[in-house]
């Protein structure tokens, strides 16, 4: 029998004034002067628009506040809103449910779904996320969807997974990484053991963008992410921390094993780009907290990041601290 899964995403808000104005427009809270004219779309048109891949579940979850939009997504969002107007509400609902609604109705439903989400949070003492709230409201409150009273576990697992991933690399995003690190640090402090954190970034990455263009820079980020993904264990957490910086949480890994992991990753990246027209290397910082020493996740990141920049000051393409130090 299918199981109802309640997802508790990590709430982040887009704080810039530009972002807040745009979010108000999407959530129906703008002034009349900011409200675009409604655009009525047929189901086929909405489906074709979604098929372009610019407005996926991950993006919709970010619009609902489940995670922070990155700069690239902000640009995409502005373009989509200019193109779609109020049709964007229908697009968002279609992305979540694969059901098409007229634009005016979709806007009203979106507002009701956001209120329903808040209500569910109070009742369940947890945030269920926009995807669960949408399905539950449309099926059990509005009666506009049938046969989805219980959302299948596999579908909800997929929705939850997509919403926590970086759009370019498919690694965990910064918000999810910080949440996971907080959990691991609290577990280590409580139960003991060791925990290592690797922070690294791509050396001279700006020159790749400037010389070869951002498309090539994006390809480099994806390639490095693929290399990283192949090096981690199932219990590790690999994330794109921001820009060209990455992070890896290594539970039960001491300083020596952490150095070995980082050095192996450094060598793999360097070797993988030997035939490229440019040189790609990475600088890494490894911080290990032994024996459950009291520390916060923020301090953990600060110490690993300091070691990363020490590696860059030391000449780049190296791990800091060196083995045995």
Phi and psi restraints in degrees (value plus and minus 20) as a CYANA .aco file:
   2 UNK   PHI     -78.4   -38.4
   2 UNK   PSI     129.7   169.7
   3 UNK   PHI    -134.7   -94.7
   3 UNK   PSI     116.8   156.8
   4 UNK   PHI     -98.4   -58.4
   4 UNK   PSI     104.9   144.9
   5 UNK   PHI    -128.9   -88.9
   5 UNK   PSI     109.1   149.1
   6 UNK   PHI    -123.3   -83.3
   6 UNK   PSI      96.5   136.5
   7 UNK   PHI    -114.6   -74.6
   7 UNK   PSI     114.1   154.1
   8 UNK   PHI    -134.4   -94.4
   8 UNK   PSI      63.3   103.3
   9 UNK   PHI     -91.8   -51.8
   9 UNK   PSI     149.6   189.6
  10 UNK   PHI    -118.4   -78.4
  10 UNK   PSI      98.7   138.7
  11 UNK   PHI     -99.2   -59.2
  11 UNK   PSI     107.4   147.4
  12 UNK   PHI    -154.6  -114.6
  12 UNK   PSI     125.6   165.6
  13 UNK   PHI    -141.5  -101.5
  13 UNK   PSI     127.2   167.2
  14 UNK   PHI    -103.6   -63.6
  14 UNK   PSI      88.5   128.5
  15 UNK   PHI    -109.9   -69.9
  15 UNK   PSI     -36.9     3.1
  16 UNK   PHI     -85.6   -45.6
  16 UNK   PSI     130.2   170.2
  17 UNK   PHI     -78.7   -38.7
  17 UNK   PSI     -62.7   -22.7
  18 UNK   PHI     -79.3   -39.3
  18 UNK   PSI     -62.5   -22.5
  19 UNK   PHI     -88.4   -48.4
  19 UNK   PSI     -61.1   -21.1
  20 UNK   PHI     -83.1   -43.1
  20 UNK   PSI     -61.5   -21.5
  21 UNK   PHI     -81.1   -41.1
  21 UNK   PSI     -63.0   -23.0
  22 UNK   PHI     -88.2   -48.2
  22 UNK   PSI     -61.1   -21.1
  23 UNK   PHI     -83.3   -43.3
  23 UNK   PSI     -57.4   -17.4
  24 UNK   PHI     -84.0   -44.0
  24 UNK   PSI     -57.2   -17.2
  25 UNK   PHI     -85.3   -45.3
  25 UNK   PSI     -63.2   -23.2
  26 UNK   PHI     -88.3   -48.3
  26 UNK   PSI     -56.1   -16.1
  27 UNK   PHI    -108.3   -68.3
  27 UNK   PSI     -13.1    26.9
  28 UNK   PHI      57.3    97.3
  28 UNK   PSI       4.7    44.7
  29 UNK   PHI    -131.1   -91.1
  29 UNK   PSI      -9.8    30.2
  30 UNK   PHI    -101.4   -61.4
  30 UNK   PSI     149.0   189.0
  31 UNK   PHI     -95.6   -55.6
  31 UNK   PSI     148.9   188.9
  32 UNK   PHI     -79.8   -39.8
  32 UNK   PSI     -57.3   -17.3
  33 UNK   PHI     -85.5   -45.5
  33 UNK   PSI     -43.7    -3.7
  34 UNK   PHI    -114.5   -74.5
  34 UNK   PSI     -31.8     8.2
  35 UNK   PHI     -99.7   -59.7
  35 UNK   PSI     100.8   140.8
  36 UNK   PHI     -95.5   -55.5
  36 UNK   PSI     141.7   181.7
  37 UNK   PHI     -89.7   -49.7
  37 UNK   PSI     123.1   163.1
  38 UNK   PHI     -84.4   -44.4
  38 UNK   PSI     123.9   163.9
  39 UNK   PHI    -141.1  -101.1
  39 UNK   PSI      94.5   134.5
  40 UNK   PHI    -109.0   -69.0
  40 UNK   PSI     106.6   146.6
  41 UNK   PHI    -142.3  -102.3
  41 UNK   PSI     126.4   166.4
  42 UNK   PHI    -103.4   -63.4
  42 UNK   PSI     144.7   184.7
  43 UNK   PHI     -78.2   -38.2
  43 UNK   PSI     -60.2   -20.2
  44 UNK   PHI     -84.6   -44.6
  44 UNK   PSI     -59.0   -19.0
  45 UNK   PHI     -87.2   -47.2
  45 UNK   PSI     -60.9   -20.9
  46 UNK   PHI     -83.8   -43.8
  46 UNK   PSI     -64.8   -24.8
  47 UNK   PHI     -82.3   -42.3
  47 UNK   PSI     -61.0   -21.0
  48 UNK   PHI     -83.1   -43.1
  48 UNK   PSI     -59.1   -19.1
  49 UNK   PHI     -85.0   -45.0
  49 UNK   PSI     -65.1   -25.1
  50 UNK   PHI     -82.7   -42.7
  50 UNK   PSI     -56.0   -16.0
  51 UNK   PHI     -81.9   -41.9
  51 UNK   PSI     -41.4    -1.4
  52 UNK   PHI     -85.0   -45.0
  52 UNK   PSI     -39.3     0.7
  53 UNK   PHI      65.6   105.6
  53 UNK   PSI     -16.2    23.8
  54 UNK   PHI    -101.2   -61.2
  54 UNK   PSI     -49.5    -9.5
  55 UNK   PHI    -137.5   -97.5
  55 UNK   PSI      70.1   110.1
  56 UNK   PHI    -126.9   -86.9
  56 UNK   PSI    -197.1  -157.1
  57 UNK   PHI     -79.5   -39.5
  57 UNK   PSI     -58.2   -18.2
  58 UNK   PHI     -81.5   -41.5
  58 UNK   PSI     -63.2   -23.2
  59 UNK   PHI     -87.1   -47.1
  59 UNK   PSI     -63.5   -23.5
  60 UNK   PHI     -82.2   -42.2
  60 UNK   PSI     -61.4   -21.4
  61 UNK   PHI     -80.9   -40.9
  61 UNK   PSI     -58.4   -18.4
  62 UNK   PHI     -86.6   -46.6
  62 UNK   PSI     -60.5   -20.5
  63 UNK   PHI     -81.6   -41.6
  63 UNK   PSI     -51.6   -11.6
  64 UNK   PHI    -102.6   -62.6
  64 UNK   PSI     -22.2    17.8
  65 UNK   PHI      77.3   117.3
  65 UNK   PSI     -11.7    28.3
  66 UNK   PHI     -91.7   -51.7
  66 UNK   PSI     -45.9    -5.9
  67 UNK   PHI    -177.0  -137.0
  67 UNK   PSI     154.4   194.4
  68 UNK   PHI    -107.5   -67.5
  68 UNK   PSI     116.2   156.2
  69 UNK   PHI     -94.9   -54.9
  69 UNK   PSI     115.6   155.6
  70 UNK   PHI    -104.5   -64.5
  70 UNK   PSI     154.1   194.1
  71 UNK   PHI     -81.0   -41.0
  71 UNK   PSI     -59.9   -19.9
  72 UNK   PHI     -84.1   -44.1
  72 UNK   PSI     -61.0   -21.0
  73 UNK   PHI     -88.6   -48.6
  73 UNK   PSI     -54.1   -14.1
  74 UNK   PHI     -81.8   -41.8
  74 UNK   PSI     -61.5   -21.5
  75 UNK   PHI     -85.3   -45.3
  75 UNK   PSI     -62.7   -22.7
  76 UNK   PHI     -81.5   -41.5
  76 UNK   PSI     -62.2   -22.2
  77 UNK   PHI     -82.4   -42.4
  77 UNK   PSI     -64.0   -24.0
  78 UNK   PHI     -82.2   -42.2
  78 UNK   PSI     -60.3   -20.3
  79 UNK   PHI     -85.5   -45.5
  79 UNK   PSI     -62.3   -22.3
  80 UNK   PHI     -84.3   -44.3
  80 UNK   PSI     -61.4   -21.4
  81 UNK   PHI     -87.6   -47.6
  81 UNK   PSI     -58.6   -18.6
  82 UNK   PHI     -84.4   -44.4
  82 UNK   PSI     -55.6   -15.6
  83 UNK   PHI     -99.3   -59.3
  83 UNK   PSI     -59.4   -19.4
  84 UNK   PHI    -123.2   -83.2
  84 UNK   PSI     -42.7    -2.7
  85 UNK   PHI      38.2    78.2
  85 UNK   PSI    -158.6  -118.6
  86 UNK   PHI     -89.0   -49.0
  86 UNK   PSI     -31.4     8.6
  87 UNK   PHI     -81.7   -41.7
  87 UNK   PSI     -37.4     2.6
  88 UNK   PHI     -84.6   -44.6
  88 UNK   PSI     -49.8    -9.8
  89 UNK   PHI     -83.0   -43.0
  89 UNK   PSI     -65.1   -25.1
  90 UNK   PHI     -83.2   -43.2
  90 UNK   PSI     -58.0   -18.0
  91 UNK   PHI     -84.0   -44.0
  91 UNK   PSI     -62.2   -22.2
  92 UNK   PHI     -85.1   -45.1
  92 UNK   PSI     -62.7   -22.7
  93 UNK   PHI     -86.4   -46.4
  93 UNK   PSI     -57.7   -17.7
  94 UNK   PHI     -85.6   -45.6
  94 UNK   PSI     -58.5   -18.5
  95 UNK   PHI     -82.3   -42.3
  95 UNK   PSI     -56.3   -16.3
  96 UNK   PHI    -100.2   -60.2
  96 UNK   PSI     -56.8   -16.8
  97 UNK   PHI    -141.2  -101.2
  97 UNK   PSI     -34.7     5.3
  98 UNK   PHI      40.0    80.0
  98 UNK   PSI      10.7    50.7
  99 UNK   PHI    -140.3  -100.3
  99 UNK   PSI     114.0   154.0
 100 UNK   PHI    -114.4   -74.4
 100 UNK   PSI     112.7   152.7
 101 UNK   PHI    -146.9  -106.9
 101 UNK   PSI     127.1   167.1
 102 UNK   PHI     -78.0   -38.0
 102 UNK   PSI     131.4   171.4
 103 UNK   PHI     -78.1   -38.1
 103 UNK   PSI     -65.7   -25.7
 104 UNK   PHI     -83.1   -43.1
 104 UNK   PSI     -64.9   -24.9
 105 UNK   PHI     -84.5   -44.5
 105 UNK   PSI     -60.3   -20.3
 106 UNK   PHI     -82.0   -42.0
 106 UNK   PSI     -59.3   -19.3
 107 UNK   PHI     -82.3   -42.3
 107 UNK   PSI     -65.5   -25.5
 108 UNK   PHI     -82.8   -42.8
 108 UNK   PSI     -63.0   -23.0
 109 UNK   PHI     -83.7   -43.7
 109 UNK   PSI     -59.8   -19.8
 110 UNK   PHI     -80.6   -40.6
 110 UNK   PSI     -62.8   -22.8
 111 UNK   PHI     -83.4   -43.4
 111 UNK   PSI     -61.8   -21.8
 112 UNK   PHI     -86.7   -46.7
 112 UNK   PSI     -58.3   -18.3
 113 UNK   PHI     -85.3   -45.3
 113 UNK   PSI     -59.9   -19.9
 114 UNK   PHI     -85.5   -45.5
 114 UNK   PSI     -56.6   -16.6
 115 UNK   PHI     -88.2   -48.2
 115 UNK   PSI     -60.2   -20.2
 116 UNK   PHI     -83.1   -43.1
 116 UNK   PSI     -57.7   -17.7
 117 UNK   PHI     -80.6   -40.6
 117 UNK   PSI     -63.3   -23.3
 118 UNK   PHI     -83.2   -43.2
 118 UNK   PSI     -59.6   -19.6
 119 UNK   PHI     -83.7   -43.7
 119 UNK   PSI     -63.2   -23.2
 120 UNK   PHI     -83.9   -43.9
 120 UNK   PSI     -55.7   -15.7
 121 UNK   PHI     -82.7   -42.7
 121 UNK   PSI     -60.1   -20.1
 122 UNK   PHI     -87.0   -47.0
 122 UNK   PSI     -64.1   -24.1
 123 UNK   PHI     -87.1   -47.1
 123 UNK   PSI     -61.2   -21.2
 124 UNK   PHI    -117.7   -77.7
 124 UNK   PSI     -27.9    12.1
 125 UNK   PHI      40.2    80.2
 125 UNK   PSI      13.6    53.6
 126 UNK   PHI    -181.5  -141.5
 126 UNK   PSI     135.3   175.3
 127 UNK   PHI    -107.5   -67.5
 127 UNK   PSI     100.0   140.0
 128 UNK   PHI    -104.0   -64.0
 128 UNK   PSI     -32.8     7.2
 129 UNK   PHI      68.5   108.5
 129 UNK   PSI     139.3   179.3
 130 UNK   PHI     -90.1   -50.1
 130 UNK   PSI     -53.3   -13.3
 131 UNK   PHI     -85.3   -45.3
 131 UNK   PSI     -67.6   -27.6
 132 UNK   PHI     -85.0   -45.0
 132 UNK   PSI     -63.0   -23.0
 133 UNK   PHI     -80.5   -40.5
 133 UNK   PSI     -61.0   -21.0
 134 UNK   PHI     -84.5   -44.5
 134 UNK   PSI     -68.1   -28.1
 135 UNK   PHI     -83.5   -43.5
 135 UNK   PSI     -63.1   -23.1
 136 UNK   PHI     -86.6   -46.6
 136 UNK   PSI     -62.9   -22.9
 137 UNK   PHI     -85.3   -45.3
 137 UNK   PSI     -69.2   -29.2
 138 UNK   PHI     -86.0   -46.0
 138 UNK   PSI     -52.5   -12.5
 139 UNK   PHI    -106.8   -66.8
 139 UNK   PSI     -66.3   -26.3
 140 UNK   PHI    -122.7   -82.7
 140 UNK   PSI     -37.0     3.0
 141 UNK   PHI    -128.2   -88.2
 141 UNK   PSI     -76.0   -36.0
 142 UNK   PHI    -102.5   -62.5
 142 UNK   PSI     -39.8     0.2
 143 UNK   PHI      45.9    85.9
 143 UNK   PSI       9.0    49.0
 144 UNK   PHI    -117.9   -77.9
 144 UNK   PSI     -27.7    12.3
 145 UNK   PHI    -150.9  -110.9
 145 UNK   PSI     124.9   164.9
 146 UNK   PHI    -146.8  -106.8
 146 UNK   PSI     128.9   168.9
 147 UNK   PHI      61.1   101.1
 147 UNK   PSI      -7.4    32.6
 148 UNK   PHI    -149.3  -109.3
 148 UNK   PSI       9.0    49.0
 149 UNK   PHI     -78.8   -38.8
 149 UNK   PSI     -57.3   -17.3
 150 UNK   PHI    -133.9   -93.9
 150 UNK   PSI     104.5   144.5
 151 UNK   PHI    -107.8   -67.8
 151 UNK   PSI     109.6   149.6
 152 UNK   PHI     -84.0   -44.0
 152 UNK   PSI     123.1   163.1
 153 UNK   PHI     -79.1   -39.1
 153 UNK   PSI     -63.4   -23.4
 154 UNK   PHI     -83.6   -43.6
 154 UNK   PSI     -59.4   -19.4
 155 UNK   PHI     -86.0   -46.0
 155 UNK   PSI     -64.2   -24.2
 156 UNK   PHI     -89.6   -49.6
 156 UNK   PSI     -53.2   -13.2
 157 UNK   PHI     -83.1   -43.1
 157 UNK   PSI     -59.3   -19.3
 158 UNK   PHI     -85.6   -45.6
 158 UNK   PSI     -65.4   -25.4
 159 UNK   PHI     -80.4   -40.4
 159 UNK   PSI     -64.3   -24.3
 160 UNK   PHI     -85.2   -45.2
 160 UNK   PSI     -59.4   -19.4
 161 UNK   PHI     -85.5   -45.5
 161 UNK   PSI     -65.7   -25.7
 162 UNK   PHI     -81.8   -41.8
 162 UNK   PSI     -59.6   -19.6
 163 UNK   PHI     -88.3   -48.3
 163 UNK   PSI     -37.1     2.9
 164 UNK   PHI    -122.3   -82.3
 164 UNK   PSI     -15.7    24.3
 165 UNK   PHI    -121.9   -81.9
 165 UNK   PSI     129.5   169.5
 166 UNK   PHI     -91.9   -51.9
 166 UNK   PSI     113.6   153.6
 167 UNK   PHI     -85.7   -45.7
 167 UNK   PSI     -52.4   -12.4
 168 UNK   PHI    -103.1   -63.1
 168 UNK   PSI     -62.6   -22.6
 169 UNK   PHI    -124.6   -84.6
 169 UNK   PSI     -36.4     3.6
 170 UNK   PHI      47.6    87.6
 170 UNK   PSI     -11.8    28.2
 171 UNK   PHI     -97.8   -57.8
 171 UNK   PSI     150.1   190.1
 172 UNK   PHI     -82.9   -42.9
 172 UNK   PSI     127.5   167.5
 173 UNK   PHI    -105.4   -65.4
 173 UNK   PSI     155.7   195.7
 174 UNK   PHI     -82.6   -42.6
 174 UNK   PSI     -60.6   -20.6
 175 UNK   PHI     -81.5   -41.5
 175 UNK   PSI     -66.6   -26.6
 176 UNK   PHI     -85.7   -45.7
 176 UNK   PSI     -59.0   -19.0
 177 UNK   PHI     -80.3   -40.3
 177 UNK   PSI     -67.4   -27.4
 178 UNK   PHI     -83.6   -43.6
 178 UNK   PSI     -58.1   -18.1
 179 UNK   PHI     -84.1   -44.1
 179 UNK   PSI     -64.6   -24.6
 180 UNK   PHI     -86.0   -46.0
 180 UNK   PSI     -61.1   -21.1
 181 UNK   PHI     -83.0   -43.0
 181 UNK   PSI     -61.1   -21.1
 182 UNK   PHI     -78.7   -38.7
 182 UNK   PSI     -63.6   -23.6
 183 UNK   PHI     -81.8   -41.8
 183 UNK   PSI     -65.3   -25.3
 184 UNK   PHI     -87.2   -47.2
 184 UNK   PSI     -60.3   -20.3
 185 UNK   PHI     -84.7   -44.7
 185 UNK   PSI     -64.7   -24.7
 186 UNK   PHI     -82.5   -42.5
 186 UNK   PSI     -60.1   -20.1
 187 UNK   PHI     -84.3   -44.3
 187 UNK   PSI     -63.4   -23.4
 188 UNK   PHI     -86.8   -46.8
 188 UNK   PSI     -63.4   -23.4
 189 UNK   PHI     -82.7   -42.7
 189 UNK   PSI     -56.0   -16.0
 190 UNK   PHI     -97.4   -57.4
 190 UNK   PSI     -61.9   -21.9
 191 UNK   PHI    -129.4   -89.4
 191 UNK   PSI     -25.8    14.2
 192 UNK   PHI      66.8   106.8
 192 UNK   PSI    -187.5  -147.5
 193 UNK   PHI      72.5   112.5
 193 UNK   PSI    -193.3  -153.3
 194 UNK   PHI    -139.3   -99.3
 194 UNK   PSI     137.6   177.6
 195 UNK   PHI    -168.4  -128.4
 195 UNK   PSI     111.0   151.0
 196 UNK   PHI    -138.9   -98.9
 196 UNK   PSI     128.2   168.2
 197 UNK   PHI    -149.1  -109.1
 197 UNK   PSI     108.0   148.0
 198 UNK   PHI    -128.5   -88.5
 198 UNK   PSI     106.1   146.1
 199 UNK   PHI    -136.8   -96.8
 199 UNK   PSI     112.6   152.6
 200 UNK   PHI    -168.3  -128.3
 200 UNK   PSI     137.4   177.4
 201 UNK   PHI    -160.0  -120.0
 201 UNK   PSI     146.6   186.6
 202 UNK   PHI    -105.0   -65.0
 202 UNK   PSI     106.7   146.7
 203 UNK   PHI     -88.1   -48.1
 203 UNK   PSI     116.2   156.2
 204 UNK   PHI      32.1    72.1
 204 UNK   PSI      18.6    58.6
 205 UNK   PHI     -85.4   -45.4
 205 UNK   PSI     -54.1   -14.1
 206 UNK   PHI     -77.7   -37.7
 206 UNK   PSI     -55.6   -15.6
 207 UNK   PHI     -86.4   -46.4
 207 UNK   PSI     -48.7    -8.7
 208 UNK   PHI     -86.3   -46.3
 208 UNK   PSI     -67.4   -27.4
 209 UNK   PHI     -81.9   -41.9
 209 UNK   PSI     -63.1   -23.1
 210 UNK   PHI     -88.7   -48.7
 210 UNK   PSI     -56.2   -16.2
 211 UNK   PHI    -109.0   -69.0
 211 UNK   PSI     -61.8   -21.8
 212 UNK   PHI    -130.7   -90.7
 212 UNK   PSI     -27.7    12.3
 213 UNK   PHI      77.8   117.8
 213 UNK   PSI     140.6   180.6
 214 UNK   PHI     -89.8   -49.8
 214 UNK   PSI     -48.3    -8.3
 215 UNK   PHI     -83.4   -43.4
 215 UNK   PSI     -61.4   -21.4
 216 UNK   PHI     -89.2   -49.2
 216 UNK   PSI     -57.8   -17.8
 217 UNK   PHI     -80.7   -40.7
 217 UNK   PSI     -61.7   -21.7
 218 UNK   PHI     -82.4   -42.4
 218 UNK   PSI     -58.4   -18.4
 219 UNK   PHI     -83.8   -43.8
 219 UNK   PSI     -58.8   -18.8
 220 UNK   PHI     -83.2   -43.2
 220 UNK   PSI     -64.4   -24.4
 221 UNK   PHI     -80.2   -40.2
 221 UNK   PSI     -61.9   -21.9
 222 UNK   PHI     -86.5   -46.5
 222 UNK   PSI     -60.7   -20.7
 223 UNK   PHI     -85.5   -45.5
 223 UNK   PSI     -63.7   -23.7
 224 UNK   PHI     -82.6   -42.6
 224 UNK   PSI     -59.2   -19.2
 225 UNK   PHI     -83.5   -43.5
 225 UNK   PSI     -60.3   -20.3
 226 UNK   PHI     -83.6   -43.6
 226 UNK   PSI     -61.0   -21.0
 227 UNK   PHI     -82.5   -42.5
 227 UNK   PSI     -65.9   -25.9
 228 UNK   PHI     -80.2   -40.2
 228 UNK   PSI     -64.4   -24.4
 229 UNK   PHI     -78.7   -38.7
 229 UNK   PSI     -54.7   -14.7
 230 UNK   PHI     -96.1   -56.1
 230 UNK   PSI     -36.1     3.9
 231 UNK   PHI    -114.1   -74.1
 231 UNK   PSI     -40.2    -0.2
 232 UNK   PHI    -108.3   -68.3
 232 UNK   PSI     137.0   177.0
 233 UNK   PHI    -106.7   -66.7
 233 UNK   PSI     151.1   191.1
 234 UNK   PHI     -84.3   -44.3
 234 UNK   PSI     -50.6   -10.6
 235 UNK   PHI    -104.4   -64.4
 235 UNK   PSI     -27.9    12.1
 236 UNK   PHI    -102.7   -62.7
 236 UNK   PSI     140.9   180.9
 237 UNK   PHI    -143.8  -103.8
 237 UNK   PSI      94.4   134.4
 238 UNK   PHI    -125.2   -85.2
 238 UNK   PSI     112.1   152.1
 239 UNK   PHI    -160.7  -120.7
 239 UNK   PSI     132.1   172.1
 240 UNK   PHI    -110.5   -70.5
 240 UNK   PSI      92.6   132.6
 241 UNK   PHI     -97.5   -57.5
 241 UNK   PSI     -48.3    -8.3
 242 UNK   PHI     135.5   175.5
 242 UNK   PSI     115.4   155.4
 243 UNK   PHI      39.0    79.0
 243 UNK   PSI    -142.9  -102.9
 244 UNK   PHI    -121.4   -81.4
 244 UNK   PSI      -3.3    36.7
 245 UNK   PHI    -122.6   -82.6
 245 UNK   PSI     119.8   159.8
 246 UNK   PHI    -148.8  -108.8
 246 UNK   PSI     143.8   183.8
 247 UNK   PHI    -164.2  -124.2
 247 UNK   PSI     126.6   166.6
 248 UNK   PHI    -156.0  -116.0
 248 UNK   PSI     103.8   143.8
 249 UNK   PHI    -112.8   -72.8
 249 UNK   PSI     106.4   146.4
 250 UNK   PHI    -140.9  -100.9
 250 UNK   PSI      70.2   110.2
 251 UNK   PHI     -86.0   -46.0
 251 UNK   PSI     122.8   162.8
 252 UNK   PHI      37.4    77.4
 252 UNK   PSI      16.1    56.1
 253 UNK   PHI    -141.0  -101.0
 253 UNK   PSI     101.4   141.4
 254 UNK   PHI    -104.2   -64.2
 254 UNK   PSI    -196.1  -156.1
 255 UNK   PHI     -84.4   -44.4
 255 UNK   PSI     -58.5   -18.5
 256 UNK   PHI     -87.3   -47.3
 256 UNK   PSI     -66.1   -26.1
 257 UNK   PHI     -86.5   -46.5
 257 UNK   PSI     -54.3   -14.3
 258 UNK   PHI     -84.3   -44.3
 258 UNK   PSI     -60.9   -20.9
 259 UNK   PHI     -84.5   -44.5
 259 UNK   PSI     -63.0   -23.0
 260 UNK   PHI     -80.4   -40.4
 260 UNK   PSI     -63.7   -23.7
 261 UNK   PHI     -80.3   -40.3
 261 UNK   PSI     -68.5   -28.5
 262 UNK   PHI     -84.8   -44.8
 262 UNK   PSI     -62.0   -22.0
 263 UNK   PHI     -86.3   -46.3
 263 UNK   PSI     -59.5   -19.5
 264 UNK   PHI     -83.4   -43.4
 264 UNK   PSI     -62.2   -22.2
 265 UNK   PHI     -84.4   -44.4
 265 UNK   PSI     -63.3   -23.3
 266 UNK   PHI     -77.6   -37.6
 266 UNK   PSI     -65.5   -25.5
 267 UNK   PHI     -87.3   -47.3
 267 UNK   PSI     -59.9   -19.9
 268 UNK   PHI     -81.3   -41.3
 268 UNK   PSI     -63.8   -23.8
 269 UNK   PHI     -84.1   -44.1
 269 UNK   PSI     -67.5   -27.5
 270 UNK   PHI     -79.3   -39.3
 270 UNK   PSI     -65.0   -25.0
 271 UNK   PHI     -87.2   -47.2
 271 UNK   PSI     -52.9   -12.9
 272 UNK   PHI     -89.5   -49.5
 272 UNK   PSI     -39.2     0.8
 273 UNK   PHI    -130.9   -90.9
 273 UNK   PSI      -1.4    38.6
 274 UNK   PHI     -81.0   -41.0
 274 UNK   PSI     -53.4   -13.4
 275 UNK   PHI    -114.8   -74.8
 275 UNK   PSI     -18.3    21.7
 276 UNK   PHI     -96.9   -56.9
 276 UNK   PSI     137.2   177.2
 277 UNK   PHI     -93.4   -53.4
 277 UNK   PSI     -19.3    20.7
 278 UNK   PHI    -158.8  -118.8
 278 UNK   PSI     142.1   182.1
 279 UNK   PHI    -117.7   -77.7
 279 UNK   PSI     110.9   150.9
 280 UNK   PHI    -140.6  -100.6
 280 UNK   PSI     101.4   141.4
 281 UNK   PHI    -154.5  -114.5
 281 UNK   PSI     146.7   186.7
 282 UNK   PHI    -150.9  -110.9
 282 UNK   PSI     131.9   171.9
 283 UNK   PHI    -133.6   -93.6
 283 UNK   PSI     116.8   156.8
 284 UNK   PHI    -150.3  -110.3
 284 UNK   PSI     123.2   163.2
 285 UNK   PHI    -139.4   -99.4
 285 UNK   PSI     113.9   153.9
 286 UNK   PHI    -142.6  -102.6
 286 UNK   PSI      98.0   138.0
 287 UNK   PHI    -135.3   -95.3
 287 UNK   PSI     111.2   151.2
 288 UNK   PHI    -139.2   -99.2
 288 UNK   PSI     110.7   150.7
 289 UNK   PHI    -127.0   -87.0
 289 UNK   PSI      89.7   129.7
 290 UNK   PHI    -110.2   -70.2
 290 UNK   PSI     131.3   171.3
 291 UNK   PHI      38.5    78.5
 291 UNK   PSI      11.1    51.1
 292 UNK   PHI      46.6    86.6
 292 UNK   PSI       7.8    47.8
 293 UNK   PHI     -78.6   -38.6
 293 UNK   PSI     115.3   155.3
 294 UNK   PHI     -82.5   -42.5
 294 UNK   PSI     105.9   145.9
 295 UNK   PHI    -182.0  -142.0
 295 UNK   PSI     132.1   172.1
 296 UNK   PHI    -115.9   -75.9
 296 UNK   PSI     141.7   181.7
 297 UNK   PHI     -81.9   -41.9
 297 UNK   PSI     -57.8   -17.8
 298 UNK   PHI     -83.2   -43.2
 298 UNK   PSI     -61.0   -21.0
 299 UNK   PHI     -88.9   -48.9
 299 UNK   PSI     -55.4   -15.4
 300 UNK   PHI     -78.0   -38.0
 300 UNK   PSI     -69.4   -29.4
 301 UNK   PHI     -82.5   -42.5
 301 UNK   PSI     -63.1   -23.1
 302 UNK   PHI     -79.6   -39.6
 302 UNK   PSI     -62.7   -22.7
 303 UNK   PHI     -91.4   -51.4
 303 UNK   PSI     -61.6   -21.6
 304 UNK   PHI     -85.8   -45.8
 304 UNK   PSI     -59.1   -19.1
 305 UNK   PHI     -86.5   -46.5
 305 UNK   PSI     -57.2   -17.2
 306 UNK   PHI     -83.3   -43.3
 306 UNK   PSI     -58.7   -18.7
 307 UNK   PHI     -88.2   -48.2
 307 UNK   PSI     -55.9   -15.9
 308 UNK   PHI     -79.5   -39.5
 308 UNK   PSI     -67.8   -27.8
 309 UNK   PHI     -92.0   -52.0
 309 UNK   PSI     -44.5    -4.5
 310 UNK   PHI     -87.2   -47.2
 310 UNK   PSI     -58.0   -18.0
 311 UNK   PHI     -83.6   -43.6
 311 UNK   PSI     -58.3   -18.3
 312 UNK   PHI     -89.4   -49.4
 312 UNK   PSI     -60.4   -20.4
 313 UNK   PHI     -86.5   -46.5
 313 UNK   PSI     -47.1    -7.1
 314 UNK   PHI    -101.0   -61.0
 314 UNK   PSI     -19.2    20.8
 315 UNK   PHI     105.2   145.2
 315 UNK   PSI     -22.9    17.1
 316 UNK   PHI      48.9    88.9
 316 UNK   PSI     152.3   192.3
 317 UNK   PHI      32.8    72.8
 317 UNK   PSI      29.7    69.7
 318 UNK   PHI    -176.8  -136.8
 318 UNK   PSI     147.2   187.2
 319 UNK   PHI    -127.6   -87.6
 319 UNK   PSI     117.5   157.5
 320 UNK   PHI    -149.4  -109.4
 320 UNK   PSI     112.5   152.5
 321 UNK   PHI     -97.0   -57.0
 321 UNK   PSI     134.4   174.4
 322 UNK   PHI     -82.9   -42.9
 322 UNK   PSI     140.8   180.8
 323 UNK   PHI     -79.4   -39.4
 323 UNK   PSI     114.5   154.5
 324 UNK   PHI      67.8   107.8
 324 UNK   PSI     -22.5    17.5
